[in-house]
Amino acid sequence: MGPKLGLNRLFFKVEGQNPTGSFKDRGMTVAVTRAVESGAKVLVCASTGNTSASLAAYASRAGLRSAVVLPSGKVAAGKLTQAVAHGARLVRVEDNFDRALQITSKAVAISKSLYLMNSINPYRIEGQKTVAFEIFEQLGNRVPDYVVLPVGNAGNISAVWKGFSDLKKLGATKTVPRLVGVQAEGASPMVEAYRQGRAPRPWTAPETVASAIRIGTPVSWKKAMAALRGSKGEALSVSDVEIVSARRSLSASEGIFVENASATPIAALGKLKGIPKAATVVCITTGHGLKEPIPEDWSDTSPPTAKDERELVRLLA
Ligand SMILES: Cc1ncc(COP(=O)(O)O)c(C=O)c1O
């Protein structure tokens, strides 16, 4: 895929390989450990899906109860299945993620037993930043020139920036990568704000096939803005058609199967101007494709049947 795009050093950091299939596990293991230490009983989050899967898994391992608040009707089937399998209590809000997070935060504020596990929890960011350390290590103790990643609530870009900034502070590197934050066109308040040099205005009706980043009010926008500015980065949006097509090409040409949100960096690559051929570019693919059904037009829903080996040869050769 790299050479086709004119990039000789294009890498994918495949976060779908984490235990529950998304980058969320990095932060969740730290945050759940801290929650156990603090004596928390019920761990809660609002979630577009992956946080709920991760929280439910780590809470079950820690012997704690978990509860997840989901926006109505927009959570990918695989993620919901994971939350159920790990025993989370599920609650729906007849609204979008932003509203779900708003009332979850308020519920935590008025309850003694609920403990908030969304990425505003600082331990989540501390865990999530380890992806920067791993990228550095896997590139032979060098930072890439660009890191391209999806942005929803903007916790991850904040964490990635913290990781690379920590490496610089520690003297491990003199440079930091440029961060490229990618949003879906129908849910791109950060892109709009960064380009216009102001705080994001809330998008009240975000809409995209990339359900994980269908977010109109990114809660960590200040940190994300600092990451984009500090890294001399860029914010880009991509259409739903571009997302689905990038998801498909990544599967077909690299053998990496991702969910829609995780295909946004790949969709953005073609739009990034002025990247030298020799630049080291890392796309973070944040979640596994098995979590989210593929569009019907990709799948061969009625494959031919074979009665015997002769027919099989005819069909396969
Ligand atoms: C697969 C996937 N990619 C990207 C994101 C965006 O991360 P953040 O909300 O930290 O910006 C999420 C968030 O849920 C996600 O699940």
The ligand as an SDF file (V2000), in Angstrom:
LIG
                    3D

 16 16  0  0  0  0  0  0  0  0999 V2000
  -11.7250    2.1640   17.2040 C   0  0  0  0  0  0  0  0  0  0  0  0
  -11.6150    3.5500   17.7350 C   0  0  0  0  0  0  0  0  0  0  0  0
  -10.8230    4.4000   17.0970 N   0  0  0  0  0  0  0  0  0  0  0  0
  -10.6830    5.6710   17.5230 C   0  0  0  0  0  0  0  0  0  0  0  0
  -11.3550    6.1360   18.6230 C   0  0  0  0  0  0  0  0  0  0  0  0
  -11.1750    7.5540   19.0220 C   0  0  0  0  0  0  0  0  0  0  0  0
  -10.4330    7.6910   20.1890 O   0  0  0  0  0  0  0  0  0  0  0  0
  -10.6430    8.9760   21.0780 P   0  0  0  0  0  0  0  0  0  0  0  0
  -12.0930    8.9950   21.4670 O   0  0  0  0  0  0  0  0  0  0  0  0
   -9.7390    8.7920   22.2210 O   0  0  0  0  0  0  0  0  0  0  0  0
  -10.3140   10.1300   20.2120 O   0  0  0  0  0  0  0  0  0  0  0  0
  -12.2000    5.2740   19.3270 C   0  0  0  0  0  0  0  0  0  0  0  0
  -12.9470    5.7190   20.4920 C   0  0  0  0  0  0  0  0  0  0  0  0
  -13.8720    5.1070   20.9440 O   0  0  0  0  0  0  0  0  0  0  0  0
  -12.3230    3.9370   18.8870 C   0  0  0  0  0  0  0  0  0  0  0  0
  -13.0900    3.0590   19.5140 O   0  0  0  0  0  0  0  0  0  0  0  0
  1  2  1  0
  2  3  1  0
  2 15  2  0
  3  4  2  0
  4  5  1  0
  5  6  1  0
  5 12  2  0
  6  7  1  0
  7  8  1  0
  8  9  2  0
  8 10  1  0
  8 11  1  0
 12 13  1  0
 12 15  1  0
 13 14  2  0
 15 16  1  0
M  END
$$$$
